[in-house]
Structures are given as structure tokens and as C-alpha cells.
């Protein structure tokens, strides 16, 4: 049982870190006025997580 609790805690920490990283990148995308900077951040997100890349691209295109 303790092993499952440790795995759950580890998973929660990983998800929280991923969420914080996504929030940081998204805030940079939203605050940047330069389109090239936004594209660079979105490309970086693509290398990290494919689904995050698609959602960022959709959000950016919806705002334009």
C-alpha cells in the first residue's frame, strides 16, 4: 500500500510541475507582442509535449 501512495505522490508532483511549466510558457506567449517569439515558444512546447503544442497553436490562432 505504501508503494502505491509513493507512486501517487510522485505522479501528483510530476503533474504539478508540468502544469507550472505550461502556465509559464503560456504566460510568455500571451505577453509577447512579437510573433516570432510566440512561434519559438510554441516550437519549444512541441518538443516537450505534442498535445500542448496543438492547444497552444489553436489558442494563438484564435486570439489573432
N, C-alpha and C positions, 0 to 999 in steps of 0.2 A: 504494500500500500504506500509506503514511504517513497518508493521508486516512482510510482505514478504521480505523487504530489510534486516531486522534484522535476519530473518531466513537464508537468503542467506549469509550474513556476517558470521554468526555462522558456517554454513556449510563450507565456504571457510577456516575459521580458523582451523576447525577440520581436513580438508583435508591437510592443510599445516603442521600441527603438525604431522599427520600420515606420511606424506611424509618425514619430517625431521627425524622421528624415524626410518623409513625404511632405509634411507640413512646412519644413524649412525650404525645400525645393519649390513647393507651390507658392510660398510667400515671395520667393525671389522672382518667380515667373510673373506673379501679379504686380510686383512693384517695379519691375524693369520696364523701361519705355523703349528700349532698343530691341527690335525684332530678332536680330542675330543672337543676342544674349539669351532670349527666350528659347530660341531653337537649340542653342548649345546646351541649355539645361535640360530640355526635353530629350535630346540625344543621350545625355548622361543618364537620365532616368530609364531610357530604353536599354542601356547596358546593364542596369540594375534589375529592372523588372518590366517585362513586356506589357503586362496589363496596365501598369501605372503609366507607361508611355502612351498608350492608346487613350486613356482617360484624360491625360494632360493635354494631348493634342486636340481632343474634342472640345475640352474646356477653352483652350486658347482660341480655337476657330469660332466657337460660339460667341466669345467676347469681341471678336473683330467685326 
